[in-house]
Amino acid sequence: MTKIAELRAKSADELREMLLALRKEQFNLRFQRATGQLEATGRIRAVRRDIARIKMLLGAEKRAGGRAAAGAGG
């Protein structure tokens, strides 16, 4: 599980790369669960929450960028 402070220190590009890697891992974990091969069941929850944290940070960054552009224009 990744701490939010560690994620905030990363750039948007790094966060997108992490998001892609986590989604791949999530797919593989779901596949393992479906075939009965999954042993670390708690990892599914941790990956899902890490994805949510990254998406939250990327969304907040996008909204903050939009406000700065809107404030500069008017």
QUIRA-V657096 format. One record per residue. N is the residue number from 0. RES is the residue in one small letter. OMEGA is omega as a letter, one per 20 degrees, with the letter a starting at -180 (none if undefined). Layout:
n->N res->RES omega->OMEGA
n->N res->RES omega->OMEGA
This chain:
n->0 res->m omega->a
n->1 res->t omega->r
n->2 res->k omega->a
n->3 res->i omega->r
n->4 res->a omega->r
n->5 res->e omega->a
n->6 res->l omega->a
n->7 res->r omega->a
n->8 res->a omega->a
n->9 res->k omega->r
n->10 res->s omega->r
n->11 res->a omega->r
n->12 res->d omega->r
n->13 res->e omega->r
n->14 res->l omega->r
n->15 res->r omega->r
n->16 res->e omega->r
n->17 res->m omega->r
n->18 res->l omega->r
n->19 res->l omega->r
n->20 res->a omega->r
n->21 res->l omega->r
n->22 res->r omega->r
n->23 res->k omega->r
n->24 res->e omega->r
n->25 res->q omega->r
n->26 res->f omega->a
n->27 res->n omega->r
n->28 res->l omega->r
n->29 res->r omega->r
n->30 res->f omega->r
n->31 res->q omega->r
n->32 res->r omega->a
n->33 res->a omega->a
n->34 res->t omega->r
n->35 res->g omega->a
n->36 res->q omega->a
n->37 res->l omega->r
n->38 res->e omega->a
n->39 res->a omega->a
n->40 res->t omega->r
n->41 res->g omega->a
n->42 res->r omega->r
n->43 res->i omega->a
n->44 res->r omega->a
n->45 res->a omega->r
n->46 res->v omega->r
n->47 res->r omega->a
n->48 res->r omega->r
n->49 res->d omega->r
n->50 res->i omega->r
n->51 res->a omega->r
n->52 res->r omega->a
n->53 res->i omega->r
n->54 res->k omega->r
n->55 res->m omega->a
n->56 res->l omega->r
n->57 res->l omega->r
n->58 res->g omega->r
n->59 res->a omega->r
n->60 res->e omega->r
n->61 res->k omega->r
n->62 res->r omega->r
n->63 res->a omega->r
n->64 res->g omega->r
n->65 res->g omega->r
n->66 res->r omega->a
n->67 res->a omega->r
n->68 res->a omega->r
n->69 res->a omega->r
n->70 res->g omega->a
n->71 res->a omega->a
n->72 res->g omega->a
n->73 res->g omega->none
